[in-house]
Amino acid sequence: MSPDTLIDERFDELVSALRAETPATPAALQARVASVTATPPVDRRLTARRILKFAVPAVAGLSLAVALGVGLNSGIRPAPSDESAATTVAGEWDSKTSAPASGESGEAFSPLARQGLGRSQSAPAPSADRAQDYNASLLLLVDGTDDLSATTQRALRTTRRLGGYLVSVNYTTPEPGEGTAAVRLRIPVSRVQAAIVQFSGLGRILAQDTRISDLQQPLDELTRQIRRLERRAAAAKGAERQRLLAQIASLRRQRLEINRRAAFATVSLDLTTHEPKEPVATPGRLDRALGDAVGILAAELIIAAYALIVASPLLLLLAAAFFGNRAYRRHADQRLLERA
């Protein structure tokens, strides 16, 4: 029998024996296989990668929510109207004007600061039986510097014709074809309405303002003081009489100054060649919401960039430490493998 035939017979016997009996797996081997194939435990440690994975979307979502909230809030609120703004301005002017005493007549008028009035507003008439401080102002639009000069001359001629006089004039032309003129005039109070009407025809009215404050109360008080001092001076003698007469003279000068103020009205005539700008249209609710939301996002990005710039040295140190630690561990693992 050849050796090859003997090997084949033994191989057939070994295969038959393996097929006839199922070998029993040792318990230790079963436990080892189970430990290898078992599901690995969940790693619940907080790492930098996991923190960034959840923190970045959370911060971005919070920033977007804040921006949308502010935008929706501004879109819901109604925009301030021109009427409310005009009411506020009028209230401020009313608080600055002098109010007459109780029981006495007097008027205070807020400015008519409206663009493109185009024609004269009827100025209130001064009182015929009370002393008043009458102030009026006009802002007129004229065409070019040639018209500006001619209009200024016409205003001065009108003032002289009505019995008034010039207080001051400031005429400026900073650029060719453009200029302004500020003319301050004193007009007899009995003719101030006629003056305002004639001045209104010199150009297109852009704004008009009339203010009146009562002077009759301080005038009457000075008159009563003078009469009391005159009665005392009539009975006094010597130095006391001279002192009283000096006080009477001072009070008379004050009364004369008030009478002069009441006799002439102050008119401020402002001329300009600058066309007024068109009022800016009020944005709608959607535009306001989008604008505010974009503004909030821009502010958040600026704050984030500033914080990143400030914290960049610390971040660089942390990154260097992190990558240095990884490189050291890889080197150590490589040395361990080479040693094994």
Secondary structure, DSSP 8 states (H G I E B T S, - for coil): --HHHHHHHHHHHHHHHHHHS-----HHHHHHHHHHHS---------HHHHHHHHHHHHHHHHHHHHHHHHHHHHHS----HHHHHHHHHHHHHHHS----TTS-------B--TT--S--------SSS-EEEEEEEEEE-SHHHHHHHHHHHHHHHHHHTT-EEEEEEEEEEETTEEEEEEEEEEEGGGHHHHHHHHHTTSEEEEEEEEEEE-HHHHHHHHHHHHHHHHHHHH--HHHHHHHHHHHHHHHHHHHHHHHHHHEEEEEEEEE------------HHHHHHHHHHHHHHHHHHHHHHHHHHHHHHHHHHHHHHHHHHHHHHHHHHHHHHH-
